[in-house]
Amino acid sequence: EDTRAGLHFLNIASPVLDPAGNVSSVAVLALDITERKRAEWALASQEALYRTLFELSPDGILLEDTNGNILDANQALCRSFGYSRGELVGRNVRSLVPPEGQGEVEAHLAKLRAGQKLEHELWNLRKNGERCLMRLNEKPLALPDGRQGILAVARDITQSKRGELIRAVFLSLGTKLSVVRTPVEAAKAVYASADQLWQWDAASLHVYS
């Protein structure tokens, strides 16, 4: 292969034999492969750019097949869930969702296999067992091998949702306390607001003078 002035040629040499069977000359066929090389370079550059964007995205990005098997994940997603990339690749997304959310996962996968795009929120599980609320944008995507896959962009909104809940609860509590008439009513309002924040399994309320 020769490269001259940005041009690429593929040279194919073949010996030419005389009637006695001796090599009398060499025939050279030069194929201009400049456009093919430029296309290959452009594709490689594009793939490198996409990979850079994939890794630098502040949101988690997940590539999976239509059955939910994880094919790739960027560093943001790994940080959100507490797994390394090696631990996530090959795992099924169902393992990242608590038992009560499994039905939602099946419904979402069915819609994605049917070609629908989805935007929704779903509770997930980190590696350490903590729950996190993820806002997901998912769409069907053709994989390099021709199979159908799924691209998911995930944003951890656990803290922002918690902040919204705290503001709403205290606003509601302030309204309730402004109209109560007895200490018992005030205590019950505080108790109910606290239960919204912590969702106690059980609690007791003691009111003293």
Summary of the structure (lengths in Angstrom):
residues: 209
radius of gyration: 30.8
end to end distance: 95.0
largest distance: 123.3
contacts: 510
relative contact order: 0.09
helix: 43%
strand: 31%
